[in-house]
């Protein structure tokens, strides 16, 4: 490695750390918003703080690593040839974040595909395989903590991990889009909601896939630079924020779907049950059930803290339509 070319090595790593710190702030904000507005099942509520803790460890490791290289190792070129343990640890945490988010999307596929075990298992296998390769990369980096060993020992592993990430993200986006498409009901408002969810799913998969491809190209064509590492430090933030954005978008989606659903009831009226759930009359059940089924099966159960209003209907603490779907 050309250790004296600090611009595309530790300079790039510094920029990546700064960008990652900014996105960490977004993660903290999204986490705060989630706990202020939603009350999900224990599984989802456990995943969110796990992501936050992982992101916190990640940025701490990144800051320590860049401080070691540009401050503590100033004037000591031989130290720049060594891979500090926190740099490797930050990539290990990234692997944890990626697998948690990909398994979250596997759960969504399981729900929206009406419990298609085969498709779900394929996503889980891809996610766990990518995680395994990521851990192997970290172990190898700990055993051979020198940048000059990267091309021979670590490069094949990181290429494999990135390739698996691209395949997994693309398959997740394609699966969600397909099963959402098959859920079309012919009702314009419902189909509009489905189109929005399809676009949202594609954008999530596209964003992370593009970054993984850029890292793969950078790692392959510029082995003596750390540009790939700088971008890789940001990828974990993208996965975290994509998952949190999915969870936090439910409230606006509920607001956009409930008024339309109530209108479809015609002259009938809607009632609020004693448990706080919204009960629709028989005449409107078809359209409402279709929407709520899609929404619930995506793992977005619609439970929201606070009070919402729709056509004069007050819904306290939770909005639950067709609760059996959740």
QUIRA-V239454 format. One record per residue. N is the residue number from 1. RES is the residue in one small letter. PHI is phi as a letter, one per 40 degrees, with the letter a starting at -180 (999 if undefined). Layout:
# QUIRA-V239454
N|RES|PHI  N|RES|PHI
This chain:
# QUIRA-V239454
1|x|999  2|x|c  3|x|c  4|x|c  5|x|c  6|x|c  7|x|c  8|x|b  9|x|b  10|x|c  11|x|c  12|x|c  13|x|c  14|x|c  15|x|c  16|x|c  17|x|c  18|x|c  19|x|c  20|x|c  21|x|c  22|x|c  23|x|c  24|x|c  25|x|c  26|x|c  27|x|c  28|x|c  29|x|c  30|x|c  31|x|c  32|x|c  33|x|c  34|x|c  35|x|c  36|x|c  37|x|b  38|x|b  39|x|b  40|x|c  41|x|c  42|x|c  43|x|c  44|x|c  45|x|c  46|x|c  47|x|c  48|x|c  49|x|c  50|x|c  51|x|c  52|x|c  53|x|c  54|x|c  55|x|c  56|x|c  57|x|c  58|x|c  59|x|c  60|x|c  61|x|c  62|x|c  63|x|c  64|x|c  65|x|c  66|x|c  67|x|c  68|x|c  69|x|c  70|x|c  71|x|b  72|x|c  73|x|b  74|x|c  75|x|g  76|x|b  77|x|d  78|x|c  79|x|c  80|x|c  81|x|c  82|x|c  83|x|c  84|x|c  85|x|c  86|x|c  87|x|c  88|x|c  89|x|c  90|x|c  91|x|c  92|x|c  93|x|c  94|x|d  95|x|c  96|x|c  97|x|c  98|x|c  99|x|c  100|x|c  101|x|c  102|x|c  103|x|c  104|x|c  105|x|c  106|x|c  107|x|c  108|x|c  109|x|c  110|x|d  111|x|c  112|x|c  113|x|c  114|x|f  115|x|g  116|x|c  117|x|c  118|x|c  119|x|c  120|x|c  121|x|c  122|x|c  123|x|c  124|x|c  125|x|c  126|x|c  127|x|c  128|x|c  129|x|c  130|x|c  131|x|c  132|x|c  133|x|c  134|x|c  135|x|c  136|x|c  137|x|c  138|x|c  139|x|c  140|x|c  141|x|c  142|x|c  143|x|c  144|x|b  145|x|c  146|x|b  147|x|c  148|x|c  149|x|c  150|x|d  151|x|c  152|x|c  153|x|b  154|x|c  155|x|d  156|x|c  157|x|c  158|x|c  159|x|c  160|x|c  161|x|c  162|x|c  163|x|c  164|x|c  165|x|c  166|x|c  167|x|c  168|x|c  169|x|c  170|x|c  171|x|c  172|x|c  173|x|c  174|x|c  175|x|c  176|x|c  177|x|c  178|x|c  179|x|c  180|x|c  181|x|c  182|x|c  183|x|c  184|x|d  185|x|b  186|x|g  187|x|c  188|x|d  189|x|c  190|x|c  191|x|c  192|x|c  193|x|c  194|x|c  195|x|d  196|x|c  197|x|c  198|x|c  199|x|c  200|x|c  201|x|c  202|x|c  203|x|c  204|x|d  205|x|c  206|x|c  207|x|c  208|x|c  209|x|c  210|x|c  211|x|c  212|x|c  213|x|c  214|x|c  215|x|c  216|x|c  217|x|c  218|x|c  219|x|c  220|x|c  221|x|c  222|x|b  223|x|c  224|x|c  225|x|b  226|x|b  227|x|c  228|x|c  229|x|c  230|x|c  231|x|c  232|x|c  233|x|c  234|x|c  235|x|d  236|x|d  237|x|c  238|x|c  239|x|c  240|x|c  241|x|c  242|x|c  243|x|c  244|x|c  245|x|c  246|x|c  247|x|c  248|x|c  249|x|c  250|x|c  251|x|c  252|x|c  253|x|c  254|x|c  255|x|c  256|x|c  257|x|c  258|x|c  259|x|d  260|x|c  261|x|c  262|x|c  263|x|c  264|x|c  265|x|c  266|x|g  267|x|c  268|x|c  269|x|b  270|x|b  271|x|b  272|x|b  273|x|c  274|x|c  275|x|c  276|x|g  277|x|c  278|x|c  279|x|b  280|x|c  281|x|c  282|x|d  283|x|c  284|x|b  285|x|c  286|x|d  287|x|c  288|x|c  289|x|c  290|x|c  291|x|c  292|x|c  293|x|c  294|x|c  295|x|c  296|x|c  297|x|c  298|x|c  299|x|g  300|x|b  301|x|c  302|x|g  303|x|c  304|x|a  305|x|c  306|x|g  307|x|b  308|x|b  309|x|b  310|x|a  311|x|f  312|x|g  313|x|c  314|x|c  315|x|b  316|x|c  317|x|g  318|x|a  319|x|b  320|x|b  321|x|b  322|x|f  323|x|d  324|x|c  325|x|c  326|x|c
